[in-house]
Amino acid sequence: MPIIALVSNKGGAGKTTLSINIATGLAKHSSVAVIDADPQGSALQWRAFSDNDDTIPVHEATENLESMANELLKDNQYVIFDCPPSVHAPQTTSVLEISDIVLVPVQPSPIDMWATVHIEEAVLKASETNKNLRALLVINQLEARTTLSRLVRDALSEIGLPIANTALRRRAIYRSSALEGKSVFDMGRRGADAAAEIEQLIEELLAL
């Protein structure tokens, strides 16, 4: 699964944050590169904020995303695409055609869950030609004590895509680390719980 795509169908789902932190977690054992295919350029901005030379490299997307990914895979074990917040964007369509895994962060809100239905359709269409494509929904910004958060897994089960066992809690450390050009792995004890979540999610990815 060398190519991993982070896809959402609306802004604010946590796609870029998840891209950065999964890349950093994978980089503990493997070489990783991130391609920012989102015109908003959030991953590139994150990299620009970092003052650490060892920070994950983030590359601006070129027109031919497949060639770019293949070139980066010569020196890296994984390439992670941070896609635009729309399954109808041409960049997203192109990335789904070449990815091994698509991760879909979903917040526990009706609007996010409705938007995910369109992602299922896009994944199924891409799977017609990309037989290796696998998808995984990731519940993001979970607040365990709210009724909606408790019901979100049941609601998402109506969508025909598997759901990760690991759910990511709503934690301020995800936002504060990004503002510093860091990942939760760089935040010491303050980021320990968040880092543990990301590591569990990565274990699920590697088992797919």
N, C-alpha and C positions, 0 to 999 in steps of 0.2 A: 504494500500500500504506500508507494513512495509519494503519490500526489494526493493531498488532502485539501478539500475546498470547504471554506466557511461561507455558508449561504443563508440569507434571510430575505424576506419579502417586504420588510419595512425597516426604517431606521430605528436605532436605539435598542435593538435586540441583544446587543453585546457581542456582535460578530468580531469586531476588531480586537476587543479585549481578550476574547477567547483565542483568536489567532495568535496573538502575542504570547499569551501564557502557555498555550500548548506547544508552541515553537520552543519556548525557553525550557519547558519541561523535557521535551524530546532531546534538546541539545545537551542535556546532562550526560547522555549516552551515545548520541548520534550527531551527525552534521546536518544542519537544517538551514534552509533559506526561505524567506517569505517574499511573495510577490503581491504588491498592493495593486489590485485590479479595480479598486473602487475609485472613481474620479474624485471623491472627497479627500482621498489621500491621508486618511487618519493614521494608518500604520507607518507611513513615511514621516508624518509629523511626530509620532511617538519616537521613532529612531533618531530624529533630529534633536529631540530633547535629551537624549541619553549622552552622558559624558564618559561612558564605559566602552572602551575599544572592543571588548569581548561581547558586546550586545549582538543579538541575532541580526544578521544582515537583512535589510528590507530593500527590495528592488522595485522600481517603478515599472509597471506593465508596459510591454511593447505591443505592437499590433498583432504579431503572431505569438499567441500565448503558448501554443504547443511547442514551438521551437525554443522559446525562452525556457520553458520548464525542462525540456530535454537537455538543454545546455547546462542548466544549473544542477541537474541530476548527475552530471559527470563528476562533480566535486562534492555533492551532498547526497545523503541517504533519503532525505525528505524535502519536498517542496510544498509549502502551504500557501494557498491562494486566499486572500481576503477579497471577496467578491462585492460588487455593488449591492445595495439593499433592494434588489428587484430580480426576480427570476426571468423577467422579460428583457433585461439588459443583455446586449450582445456578448459582453464579457462573461456573464454568468453562463449563458448558453454554451459558449466555447469551452469554458472550464469544465462544465459537467460532462462534456464529450470526452475529456481526457483524464478525469480524476478517478482515483481508486475508491476514495471515501468522500462523502459529503456530510458535513456536520451542520446541523440546523439548530442554532440556539433559539429557544422559545420562552418568552416570559409568560408568567401565569396571568394572562389577561385575555379576554375574549377576542380583542382585535388581533393580537399576536397569533392566537390559535386559528382564527379564520384565515389569516394570511398564509398559514402553513399549508392549508389545503392546496393552494396553487403551487407550492414547492413540491408537494407529492406528485402533482401532475407533471411538472417539469422533470423530476427525477425519473418517473416511469417512461417518459418520452425519450430521455437520454439513454436509458437502459436498453432501448431497442437496438441501439448500435454499440453502446459501451457496455458490453456484457459483464465487465469486472466491477461496475459501479455498485457500491453499497452505501446506504444512507443511515444516519442515526440522529434522532431528535435529542436535543440536550435541554432539559429544563433549567432555565437560567434565572437568577435573582429571585430565588425561592424564599418566601417568608413562611416558615413552617406553621406559625400560629394563625394564619389567615385561612378562612374557609376556602377561598378560591385556590390557594396554593395546595391545599389538601386534595382538591378535586381535579387539579390539572392533569395528573397522570391518567385518570380515568377518561377525561375528555380527549386527551391526545390519543388514547388507544383506539378512538374511532377513525383516526387517520391510519392509512395503511403503511406506515413506516415504523420501524422499531424505535424504542425509546431507551436511552441510556439509563442504566441503574443509578449512575451517579448524577445527582442534581446539584447545581451550584447555588449556594446561598447568596442572598443579598448582603454584600460586605463592602464597606467603604474602602477597604484596602485595595480593591480592584481599581477604583477610580483614582485614589491618591497615588498609587504606584505608577499608573499610566501618565499622570501629570509630571512625574519625575523622570519619564523615559525609562522606567524600570518595569519588571514583572513582579508578581507576588513572591517569586523565589528570591528576589533581591532584597526583600523587606524584613529579613530576620524573623524574630518571634512574632512580630505584628502580622506577618504574612503566612505564618505556619499553617493555620487552618485552611486558608484558601489554597495554598500550595498542595496540601494533602488532597483536597478535592480534585485539583487538576491532575495530580499523579494517578488518582483512582480512575479518572476519565481516560487518561492515556493508556492505562492497563486494559481498559475495555476496548480501546481502539486497536491495540496491538493484538488482541485476541480475535478480532473480526476475521 
